[in-house]
Amino acid sequence: MSITAPSTDKPTIVLVHGAFAESSSWSGVITMLVDAGYPTIALANPLRGVAFDCDYLRATLADIAGDVVLVGHSYGGVVISGGGAGNPNVKALVFVGAFAPEGGETPGELANRMPGSSLADTLTSVNVPGGGTDLYIRQDAYHAQFAADSPVEVAAVMGVTQRPILESAFGEPATDAAWKSVPSWFLFGALDRNIPAAMHRFMAERAGSRRTVELEGGSHTVGIPEAARVFELIREAADATTGSQAG
């Protein structure tokens, strides 16, 4: 049985959050997608490692009927590119302030290949029972680092509810790159402090992005205050690859 009730004319939109966020970070986009009649799932990304998280997405996709558009934020881009590879139902990828790695590249390496990321200076850690370390962004640094273009009170809630990522995930290489065969769209903030804008531009160009939207003054989570721009890009990707018509 499919997770969603499939639409006869619209693909299912699967939203994948990244580290230091959670599914509700897509709330503004979700409201617009649901209002437009798109079956929608905001995946609870486990954040346990590239291979594990990609497998989790694959398992979820196996229970979705019909065409799919995958949308990833930050580390979620690694997951949609890996977990969406080889699935004929995946018709488009939308990267929102997200990594789009080549096979063998790691999230940590991409974030630091070009100057401008200050993430490492804001992290704190918690030991995981059984081994390993979970990483969080310190709450006092969260607004400036992660969500500078959101109101302080919104960023405060995000900082409190953030999901941690296993530290080793940042050093785990991608094995698949769905963007090599699946049409892709990119949106990011020019003032992203996690993934430098120059890196976003490089990844978008490398992937042959159908459309790249760089938002002046936008943070790493530019998709929250600019949810309408994200929705429009998703709708464009859906229309271009599945023939869907938004209501």
C-alpha positions as CSV (number, residue, x, y, z in Angstrom):
1,M,0.0,0.0,0.0
2,S,1.3,3.4,-1.0
3,I,2.1,5.9,1.9
4,T,0.2,8.6,0.1
5,A,-3.0,8.6,-1.9
6,P,-1.5,8.9,-5.4
7,S,-2.7,11.6,-7.7
8,T,-3.8,10.9,-11.3
9,D,-1.9,13.9,-12.7
10,K,0.7,15.0,-10.2
11,P,3.9,13.3,-8.9
12,T,4.5,12.6,-5.2
13,I,6.9,15.2,-3.8
14,V,9.3,13.7,-1.2
15,L,11.1,16.3,0.9
16,V,14.3,15.3,2.7
17,H,15.7,17.5,5.4
18,G,19.4,17.7,6.3
19,A,21.4,17.8,9.5
20,F,20.5,20.2,12.3
21,A,16.9,20.5,11.0
22,E,13.8,18.3,11.0
23,S,10.8,17.6,8.8
24,S,8.8,20.7,10.0
25,S,11.5,22.9,8.4
26,W,9.5,22.2,5.2
27,S,6.2,23.5,6.7
28,G,5.8,26.5,4.5
29,V,6.5,24.5,1.3
30,I,4.3,21.6,2.5
31,T,1.3,23.9,2.9
32,M,1.7,25.2,-0.7
33,L,2.2,21.7,-2.1
34,V,-0.8,20.2,-0.4
35,D,-3.0,23.2,-1.4
36,A,-1.9,22.6,-5.0
37,G,-2.9,18.9,-4.8
38,Y,0.5,17.3,-4.7
39,P,0.8,14.1,-2.7
40,T,3.6,15.0,-0.3
41,I,5.9,13.2,2.2
42,A,8.4,15.0,4.5
43,L,10.8,12.2,5.2
44,A,12.2,11.8,8.7
45,N,15.8,11.5,7.6
46,P,17.7,9.3,10.1
47,L,21.0,11.2,9.8
48,R,22.9,8.0,10.6
49,G,25.2,7.9,7.6
50,V,25.2,8.2,3.8
51,A,24.6,4.5,3.0
52,F,22.0,4.0,5.8
53,D,20.1,7.2,5.0
54,C,20.0,6.4,1.3
55,D,18.7,2.9,2.0
56,Y,16.0,4.4,4.2
57,L,14.9,6.7,1.3
58,R,15.0,3.8,-1.1
59,A,12.7,1.8,1.2
60,T,10.3,4.7,1.4
61,L,10.2,5.1,-2.4
62,A,9.4,1.5,-2.8
63,D,6.0,2.2,-1.1
64,I,5.1,5.2,-3.3
65,A,3.1,4.6,-6.4
66,G,3.8,6.6,-9.6
67,D,6.2,9.5,-10.4
68,V,8.3,11.1,-7.7
69,V,10.1,14.4,-7.4
70,L,12.8,14.4,-4.7
71,V,13.7,17.6,-2.9
72,G,16.7,17.8,-0.5
73,H,18.1,20.4,1.8
74,S,21.8,20.4,2.8
75,Y,22.9,16.8,3.6
76,G,19.5,15.8,2.3
77,G,20.9,16.4,-1.1
78,V,23.4,13.6,-0.6
79,V,20.5,11.4,0.3
80,I,18.2,12.2,-2.7
81,S,21.1,11.9,-5.1
82,G,22.2,8.5,-3.7
83,G,18.8,7.1,-2.7
84,G,17.1,8.2,-5.9
85,A,19.7,6.7,-8.3
86,G,18.5,3.9,-10.5
87,N,14.8,4.4,-9.6
88,P,12.8,4.9,-12.8
89,N,10.0,6.6,-10.9
90,V,12.3,9.5,-9.8
91,K,11.7,12.1,-12.5
92,A,13.4,15.2,-11.0
93,L,15.7,16.4,-8.2
94,V,15.5,19.7,-6.5
95,F,18.5,20.8,-4.4
96,V,17.7,23.5,-1.9
97,G,20.9,24.7,-0.3
98,A,22.0,21.2,-0.7
99,F,25.0,19.0,-1.5
100,A,25.0,17.3,-4.9
101,P,28.0,15.0,-4.6
102,E,29.9,12.9,-7.2
103,G,30.6,9.3,-6.3
104,G,33.5,9.2,-3.8
105,E,33.0,12.8,-2.6
106,T,32.0,13.3,1.1
107,P,29.8,16.1,2.5
108,G,32.6,17.3,4.7
109,E,35.0,17.6,1.8
110,L,32.5,19.5,-0.4
111,A,31.7,21.9,2.4
112,N,35.3,22.8,2.8
113,R,36.7,22.6,-0.7
114,M,36.0,26.3,-1.2
115,P,36.4,29.0,1.5
116,G,33.5,30.4,3.4
117,S,32.1,27.6,5.7
118,S,32.1,28.5,9.4
119,L,30.1,25.4,10.5
120,A,32.9,23.6,12.3
121,D,33.4,26.5,14.7
122,T,29.7,26.3,15.9
123,L,29.4,22.6,16.6
124,T,29.1,20.7,19.8
125,S,28.9,16.9,20.3
126,V,27.2,14.2,22.3
127,N,28.6,10.7,22.7
128,V,26.2,8.1,21.3
129,P,25.6,4.9,23.3
130,G,27.4,2.0,21.6
131,G,30.0,4.3,20.0
132,G,30.1,7.3,17.7
133,T,29.4,11.0,18.2
134,D,26.3,13.1,17.4
135,L,26.8,16.7,16.3
136,Y,24.6,19.7,17.0
137,I,25.0,23.4,16.3
138,R,25.2,25.3,19.5
139,Q,22.0,27.1,20.2
140,D,23.7,30.4,20.8
141,A,25.3,30.2,17.3
142,Y,22.3,28.7,15.5
143,H,20.6,31.9,14.2
144,A,23.8,33.4,12.7
145,Q,25.2,30.2,11.3
146,F,22.1,28.4,10.0
147,A,19.1,30.7,9.7
148,A,20.2,34.3,9.6
149,D,17.4,35.3,7.2
150,S,14.7,33.9,9.5
151,P,13.4,35.9,12.5
152,V,15.3,35.3,15.8
153,E,12.3,33.6,17.4
154,V,11.9,31.2,14.5
155,A,15.6,30.3,14.6
156,A,15.4,29.8,18.3
157,V,12.7,27.1,17.9
158,M,14.7,25.5,15.1
159,G,17.8,25.4,17.3
160,V,15.9,23.7,20.1
161,T,14.3,21.1,17.8
162,Q,17.3,20.4,15.6
163,R,18.1,16.7,14.8
164,P,21.7,15.7,15.2
165,I,23.8,14.0,12.6
166,L,26.3,11.2,13.3
167,E,29.8,12.8,12.9
168,S,31.0,10.0,10.7
169,A,28.3,10.8,8.1
170,F,30.2,13.9,7.0
171,G,33.2,11.7,6.1
172,E,31.3,8.9,4.4
173,P,31.6,9.0,0.6
174,A,28.6,9.1,-1.8
175,T,28.4,6.1,-4.1
176,D,25.7,7.2,-6.6
177,A,24.9,10.4,-8.3
178,A,21.3,10.5,-9.6
179,W,21.8,14.0,-11.0
180,K,23.9,12.4,-13.8
181,S,20.8,10.9,-15.3
182,V,17.9,12.8,-13.6
183,P,17.1,16.4,-14.4
184,S,18.0,18.7,-11.6
185,W,17.1,22.2,-10.3
186,F,19.1,24.2,-7.7
187,L,18.2,27.0,-5.2
188,F,20.5,28.4,-2.6
189,G,21.3,31.5,-0.5
190,A,24.2,33.8,-1.5
191,L,25.2,34.1,2.2
192,D,25.1,30.4,3.1
193,R,27.6,29.8,5.9
194,N,27.4,26.0,5.8
195,I,28.0,25.4,2.1
196,P,29.7,28.4,0.4
197,A,27.8,29.9,-2.5
198,A,30.7,29.2,-4.8
199,M,30.3,25.5,-4.0
200,H,26.6,25.6,-4.8
201,R,27.4,27.2,-8.2
202,F,30.0,24.6,-9.0
203,M,27.6,21.7,-8.1
204,A,24.7,23.2,-10.1
205,E,26.9,23.7,-13.2
206,R,28.4,20.3,-12.9
207,A,24.9,18.7,-12.6
208,G,23.7,20.6,-15.7
209,S,21.0,22.4,-13.6
210,R,17.9,23.1,-15.6
211,R,17.5,26.3,-13.5
212,T,19.6,27.7,-10.7
213,V,18.2,30.3,-8.3
214,E,20.6,32.2,-6.1
215,L,18.9,34.4,-3.6
216,E,20.7,37.5,-2.4
217,G,21.1,37.7,1.3
218,G,19.8,34.1,1.8
219,S,21.1,31.8,4.5
220,H,21.6,28.1,4.6
221,T,17.9,27.7,5.3
222,V,16.8,30.3,2.8
223,G,13.9,27.9,1.8
224,I,12.1,28.8,5.0
225,P,11.6,32.5,4.5
226,E,11.5,31.9,0.7
227,A,9.1,28.9,0.8
228,A,7.2,30.3,-2.2
229,R,10.3,30.3,-4.3
230,V,11.0,26.7,-3.4
231,F,7.4,25.7,-4.2
232,E,7.6,27.4,-7.6
233,L,10.9,25.6,-8.4
234,I,9.4,22.3,-7.4
235,R,6.3,22.9,-9.5
236,E,8.5,23.8,-12.4
237,A,10.5,20.6,-12.0
238,A,7.3,18.5,-11.7
239,D,5.7,20.2,-14.8
240,A,8.9,19.8,-16.9
241,T,9.4,16.1,-16.1
242,T,6.1,14.6,-15.4
243,G,3.5,16.8,-17.3
244,S,1.7,17.6,-14.0
245,Q,-0.4,20.6,-13.8
246,A,-0.6,22.5,-10.5
247,G,-4.0,23.6,-9.3
